[in-house]
Amino acid sequence: MSGVVRALARVNVAAIERNVARLARDLTAGVTLCAVVKADGYGHGAVPAARAALAGGAGQLAVVAAVESRTLRDAGIDVPILVMGALSPDELDVALAARADVVAWDESFVAAVAARGGGAVHVKLDTGMGRLGTRDPAYATRVADAAAGTDGVRLAGAMTHFATADDRADPFMDEQLARFVAWVTPLRAAHPDLVVHAANSAGTLRDAATHFDLVRVGVAIYGLDPFGEDAAARDLEPALELRSYVGAVKPVAAGESVGYGRRFIAGAPTHVATLPIGYGDGVRRALTNNAEVLVRGRRLALVGTVSMDNITLDAGTPPAAAAGDEAVLIGAQGAERITAEEVARRLGTINYEITCGLLPRVPREHHRDGEPLRAPGARAAAEAGTTR
Ligand SMILES: Cc1ncc(COP(=O)(O)O)c(C=O)c1O
């Protein structure tokens, strides 16, 4: 294994590049793909993910926290950035200093942008998500008109966000879309330069009617399936692998137990392989007796309690693992593959939470189809500088 440490997340930036190119290919000409790199690029490393997305054809970036826009600027990324989250006054300062566009749903926020020297705003209509944005289309139009009419403030965009795009059986996305179209059509007539946007990954893949001028694509650029299904069937490649290694193998007699709480008691003589990765790295404790890990191209059952720093696998007799073997928790080994979607299903959650849930103790190693990103030059230096 490649120079490891106890646990490692390897991220293939070429996969992100190809995913973006594949997603962009299906957009109508003139529609911009905005790559969403919030939450440290869904756990993949925001700056390398952003660079890969831009190389793949993304035209701009979106984040949620103001500080995330500053991180991208500090790395020398110069494309338009949209900060999508609610912002405290201090955070608004940070976002505007990073020359990021911000999202408004309140006239007082437009005034706050103007008071800080101005900036570009996107007005958000809440068509049914129920989080940020105003639910009142007439008020949203007033906010837009205020932005357009305030010195120093530029009305840049009009947006909404879907609650159920990932559930194709649920018609609510169409209801939201209808509300959005009813609001944005006259608004665009009054402000022809407006950039109109609504779609996340699922919306983008589900219905071209959601594309408007720009799509905000997050999870799919990382090769994760927005519907929780098979990303490969949609021609998306997972960019992240999670690896560890077998730290020790020992025999366990019938009746002996393994781990906290004795949650595994061997029914027959076997061997247990201990891997130095646990919930302190982001391997969730709810995977106790409920996961598989690849060793020597075979699936071994995780047995016993996931502890902070270790997990234990049933390696059988004779043992199907030896100390030093590479172990793959997410990714491929031989002909076998474990996806973030599989881990998510076991946990009753979504793939997003699996990669976002990898903790800082797991270093991220970025590579391009196996080649380390250590080429000379400013770009590689910037990338290396953000690898945790
Ligand atoms: C407002 C907004 N737009 C776009 C996205 C991207 O969504 P996805 O990762 O499903 O593509 C998100 C992510 O949650 C979001 O909050």
The ligand as an SDF file (V2000), in Angstrom:
LIG
                    3D

 16 16  0  0  0  0  0  0  0  0999 V2000
  -28.5290   24.9190   -1.9410 C   0  0  0  0  0  0  0  0  0  0  0  0
  -27.8130   23.7010   -2.4390 C   0  0  0  0  0  0  0  0  0  0  0  0
  -27.6090   23.5570   -3.7600 N   0  0  0  0  0  0  0  0  0  0  0  0
  -26.9760   22.4800   -4.2710 C   0  0  0  0  0  0  0  0  0  0  0  0
  -26.5110   21.4610   -3.4560 C   0  0  0  0  0  0  0  0  0  0  0  0
  -25.8320   20.2630   -4.0530 C   0  0  0  0  0  0  0  0  0  0  0  0
  -26.5970   19.1100   -3.8300 O   0  0  0  0  0  0  0  0  0  0  0  0
  -26.0950   17.6780   -4.3420 P   0  0  0  0  0  0  0  0  0  0  0  0
  -24.8920   17.3460   -3.5680 O   0  0  0  0  0  0  0  0  0  0  0  0
  -27.2440   16.7920   -4.0250 O   0  0  0  0  0  0  0  0  0  0  0  0
  -25.8120   17.8170   -5.8010 O   0  0  0  0  0  0  0  0  0  0  0  0
  -26.7200   21.5780   -2.0680 C   0  0  0  0  0  0  0  0  0  0  0  0
  -26.2660   20.4810   -1.1870 C   0  0  0  0  0  0  0  0  0  0  0  0
  -26.8590   20.0670   -0.2610 O   0  0  0  0  0  0  0  0  0  0  0  0
  -27.3770   22.7250   -1.5490 C   0  0  0  0  0  0  0  0  0  0  0  0
  -27.5660   22.8600   -0.2440 O   0  0  0  0  0  0  0  0  0  0  0  0
  1  2  1  0
  2  3  1  0
  2 15  2  0
  3  4  2  0
  4  5  1  0
  5  6  1  0
  5 12  2  0
  6  7  1  0
  7  8  1  0
  8  9  2  0
  8 10  1  0
  8 11  1  0
 12 13  1  0
 12 15  1  0
 13 14  2  0
 15 16  1  0
M  END
$$$$
